[in-house]
Amino acid sequence: MAESVNVRYEIDLSVLGPERADRDATVRRLDASDSDALAQLMLDAYVGTIDYQGETLAEAIDEVDDWLGGSPMLAHSYGAVVGGRLVSAVLVMTLDDVPFVAYVMTDPDHKETGLGRAVVEAALSSLRESSHERVVLYITKGNAASERLFATVGAQPTD
Ligand SMILES: CC(C)(COP(=O)(O)OP(=O)(O)OC[C@H]1O[C@@H](n2cnc3c(N)ncnc32)[C@H](O)[C@@H]1OP(=O)(O)O)[C@@H](O)C(=O)NCCC(=O)NCCS
């Protein structure tokens, strides 16, 4: 099987356009009490995608715990809630002192309804308001949903 290729992107927050997402959902900051819901969301969102490698719920719980126990930027990590359920989220952390989008994920029943964009735009606006200048992320080449989402908020591939 071909190795997946991760492409590094940067978003220059100084040229961030206006937010485009409709905010029908409640978009709010995440906190540690969201960990169980985030793990389930992570598993549900990634299953069947190019980035899914057979992870279990236990591994998703570990990934969320690693994020929370590492250097999470909780003030800039957002979730979208529909009907009381967390259905989309972006998890931001610092990597080499720069904001880094570690995960973005939307529940399968809510994909392509603008929620991924809503949480990402909330995070980028929040980072810009806190005087951060750029954001880094990696996308697996061929992850069309993620490539499209981040292209529309100005992500540029870097070397
Ligand atoms: C990537 C992901 C978070 C996008 O979430 P979403 O809520 O469906 O995204 P949105 O509805 O806000 O769509 C954002 C843009 O991407 C486009 N898009 C969404 N899914 C797409 C797909 N499968 N193929 C092509 N474009 C897609 C939308 O049309 C929209 O573009 P537009 O503004 O030009 O109309 C979601 O597909 C997901 O959870 N994927 C699995 C996890 C993952 O791969 N995360 C990214 C790792 S870097």
The ligand as an SDF file (V2000), in Angstrom:
LIG
                    3D

 48 50  0  0  0  0  0  0  0  0999 V2000
  -12.4670   17.5420    7.2160 C   0  0  0  0  0  0  0  0  0  0  0  0
  -13.8100   17.6870    7.9430 C   0  0  0  0  0  0  0  0  0  0  0  0
  -13.5360   18.1250    9.3720 C   0  0  0  0  0  0  0  0  0  0  0  0
  -14.6490   18.7390    7.2180 C   0  0  0  0  0  0  0  0  0  0  0  0
  -15.7610   18.9990    8.0350 O   0  0  0  0  0  0  0  0  0  0  0  0
  -17.1800   19.4910    7.4780 P   0  0  0  0  0  0  0  0  0  0  0  0
  -17.9750   19.9250    8.6570 O   0  0  0  0  0  0  0  0  0  0  0  0
  -17.7760   18.4550    6.5980 O   0  0  0  0  0  0  0  0  0  0  0  0
  -16.7380   20.7450    6.5860 O   0  0  0  0  0  0  0  0  0  0  0  0
  -17.6810   21.9080    6.0150 P   0  0  0  0  0  0  0  0  0  0  0  0
  -19.0770   21.3990    5.8310 O   0  0  0  0  0  0  0  0  0  0  0  0
  -17.4980   23.1150    6.8480 O   0  0  0  0  0  0  0  0  0  0  0  0
  -17.0540   22.1320    4.5720 O   0  0  0  0  0  0  0  0  0  0  0  0
  -15.9490   22.9980    4.3720 C   0  0  0  0  0  0  0  0  0  0  0  0
  -15.6120   23.0030    2.8880 C   0  0  0  0  0  0  0  0  0  0  0  0
  -15.1060   21.7210    2.5070 O   0  0  0  0  0  0  0  0  0  0  0  0
  -15.9040   21.1660    1.4740 C   0  0  0  0  0  0  0  0  0  0  0  0
  -15.9790   19.7300    1.7010 N   0  0  0  0  0  0  0  0  0  0  0  0
  -16.4370   19.1130    2.8140 C   0  0  0  0  0  0  0  0  0  0  0  0
  -16.3530   17.7830    2.6460 N   0  0  0  0  0  0  0  0  0  0  0  0
  -15.8510   17.5740    1.3950 C   0  0  0  0  0  0  0  0  0  0  0  0
  -15.5310   16.4270    0.6630 C   0  0  0  0  0  0  0  0  0  0  0  0
  -15.7110   15.1870    1.1880 N   0  0  0  0  0  0  0  0  0  0  0  0
  -15.0010   16.5750   -0.5730 N   0  0  0  0  0  0  0  0  0  0  0  0
  -14.7890   17.8130   -1.0920 C   0  0  0  0  0  0  0  0  0  0  0  0
  -15.0710   18.9740   -0.4170 N   0  0  0  0  0  0  0  0  0  0  0  0
  -15.6020   18.8360    0.8030 C   0  0  0  0  0  0  0  0  0  0  0  0
  -17.2340   21.8350    1.6110 C   0  0  0  0  0  0  0  0  0  0  0  0
  -17.9690   21.8160    0.4020 O   0  0  0  0  0  0  0  0  0  0  0  0
  -16.8210   23.2420    1.9970 C   0  0  0  0  0  0  0  0  0  0  0  0
  -16.3490   23.9240    0.8560 O   0  0  0  0  0  0  0  0  0  0  0  0
  -17.1220   25.2370    0.3110 P   0  0  0  0  0  0  0  0  0  0  0  0
  -17.0520   26.2590    1.4080 O   0  0  0  0  0  0  0  0  0  0  0  0
  -16.3600   25.6140   -0.8880 O   0  0  0  0  0  0  0  0  0  0  0  0
  -18.5270   24.7840    0.0560 O   0  0  0  0  0  0  0  0  0  0  0  0
  -14.6030   16.3440    7.9360 C   0  0  0  0  0  0  0  0  0  0  0  0
  -14.7070   15.8550    6.6130 O   0  0  0  0  0  0  0  0  0  0  0  0
  -13.9940   15.2470    8.8080 C   0  0  0  0  0  0  0  0  0  0  0  0
  -14.3320   15.1230    9.9850 O   0  0  0  0  0  0  0  0  0  0  0  0
  -13.0930   14.4420    8.2180 N   0  0  0  0  0  0  0  0  0  0  0  0
  -12.4380   13.3660    8.9880 C   0  0  0  0  0  0  0  0  0  0  0  0
  -11.3470   13.9210    9.8780 C   0  0  0  0  0  0  0  0  0  0  0  0
  -10.2590   14.6310    9.0840 C   0  0  0  0  0  0  0  0  0  0  0  0
   -9.8340   14.1860    8.0440 O   0  0  0  0  0  0  0  0  0  0  0  0
   -9.8110   15.7730    9.6250 N   0  0  0  0  0  0  0  0  0  0  0  0
   -8.8130   16.5840    9.0020 C   0  0  0  0  0  0  0  0  0  0  0  0
   -7.4480   16.1410    9.3220 C   0  0  0  0  0  0  0  0  0  0  0  0
   -6.2500   17.3530    8.7160 S   0  0  0  0  0  0  0  0  0  0  0  0
  1  2  1  0
  2  3  1  0
  2  4  1  0
  2 36  1  0
  4  5  1  0
  5  6  1  0
  6  7  2  0
  6  8  1  0
  6  9  1  0
  9 10  1  0
 10 11  2  0
 10 12  1  0
 10 13  1  0
 13 14  1  0
 14 15  1  0
 15 16  1  0
 15 30  1  0
 16 17  1  0
 17 18  1  0
 17 28  1  0
 18 19  1  0
 18 27  1  0
 19 20  2  0
 20 21  1  0
 21 22  1  0
 21 27  2  0
 22 23  1  0
 22 24  2  0
 24 25  1  0
 25 26  2  0
 26 27  1  0
 28 29  1  0
 28 30  1  0
 30 31  1  0
 31 32  1  0
 32 33  2  0
 32 34  1  0
 32 35  1  0
 36 37  1  0
 36 38  1  0
 38 39  2  0
 38 40  1  0
 40 41  1  0
 41 42  1  0
 42 43  1  0
 43 44  2  0
 43 45  1  0
 45 46  1  0
 46 47  1  0
 47 48  1  0
M  END
$$$$
